[in-house]
Each structure stands twice: as structure tokens, then as C-alpha cells.
Amino acid sequence: MALLAFIVWGALLGWAASIVEREEQAGAIRLRLLIGALAALIGGVFTSGGGVLGALEWSALGVGTITAVVALTAYWFVFVRRT
């Protein structure tokens, strides 16, 4: 259950980032969804000790949120802001 929650929550954060940035290209939106989902999953896995198939811990969801926001912000600073 936690695995699915991390992926969905990270994708929602990526979608929110594309709304904030007013991005309209489909490829860029998909990339932000992927970055958000992967970052939230990685942060959640590290926080929960590698077990994401069990119950969801709020601390792991919080760390997953923080890592997704940091990854999306870093992506924006490195690749988007220059153009």
C-alpha cells in the first residue's frame, strides 16, 4: 500500500509543479510527474527502512514529499530556468 501511495503522491506533486510553472507541453508535464513519483518513492523507501509493501508511515510520507519538492525545484533551477 505504501508503494502505491508514494508513487501517487509524488505524481500529484509533479502535477502541481507543472501547474505552478504554467507548463503546457505534454512531455514536460509527464517528466515532472515522473520526477515527483521517483523522488517521493526514493525518499519514502529510505525513511521506512526499505519496506514499502506494508503500512504507510506518516514520517515516510513527509520525507517523500520533501524529496519530491527538492527534486522538482532542482530540476527547475538546472534545466528550466535557463531557457
C-alpha positions in Angstrom: 0.0 0.0 0.0 2.8 2.4 0.9 4.5 1.8 -2.5 1.4 2.9 -4.4 0.9 5.9 -2.0 4.4 7.2 -2.6 4.0 6.9 -6.4 0.6 8.6 -6.5 1.6 11.3 -4.0 4.8 12.1 -5.9 2.9 12.2 -9.2 0.4 14.6 -7.7 3.3 16.8 -6.5 4.8 16.8 -10.0 1.4 17.7 -11.5 1.1 20.6 -9.0 4.6 21.7 -10.0 3.6 21.8 -13.7 0.5 23.9 -12.7 2.6 26.4 -10.7 5.1 26.7 -13.6 2.3 27.1 -16.1 3.7 24.3 -18.2 1.6 23.2 -21.1 3.7 20.8 -23.1 2.7 17.2 -22.6 6.2 15.9 -22.5 7.3 18.3 -19.8 4.3 17.5 -17.7 5.0 13.8 -17.9 8.6 14.4 -17.0 7.5 16.3 -13.8 5.1 13.5 -12.9 7.9 11.0 -13.3 10.5 13.1 -11.3 8.0 13.7 -8.5 6.9 10.0 -8.3 10.5 8.7 -8.3 11.8 11.2 -5.8 8.9 10.5 -3.4 9.4 6.8 -3.8 13.1 7.0 -3.1 12.6 9.3 -0.1 9.9 7.1 1.3 11.9 3.9 0.9 14.9 5.3 2.7 12.8 6.6 5.6 10.8 3.4 6.0 13.9 1.2 6.1 13.3 -0.3 2.6 9.9 -1.8 3.4 7.3 -0.1 1.2 4.9 -3.0 0.9 3.5 -2.7 4.4 1.7 0.1 6.2 2.2 3.7 5.4 4.2 5.8 7.9 3.5 9.5 8.1 7.1 10.3 8.6 8.0 8.4 5.4 5.3 10.3 3.5 6.6 13.6 4.8 10.2 12.8 3.7 8.8 11.6 0.4 7.1 14.9 0.0 10.2 16.9 0.9 12.4 14.9 -1.5 9.9 15.3 -4.4 9.7 19.1 -3.8 13.5 19.3 -3.6 14.0 17.2 -6.8 11.4 19.2 -8.7 12.9 22.5 -7.6 16.4 21.3 -8.5 15.1 20.3 -12.0 13.6 23.7 -12.4 16.8 25.5 -11.4 19.1 23.4 -13.5 17.0 22.9 -16.7 14.0 25.2 -17.0 15.2 28.4 -15.5 18.0 28.8 -18.2 15.6 28.9 -21.1 
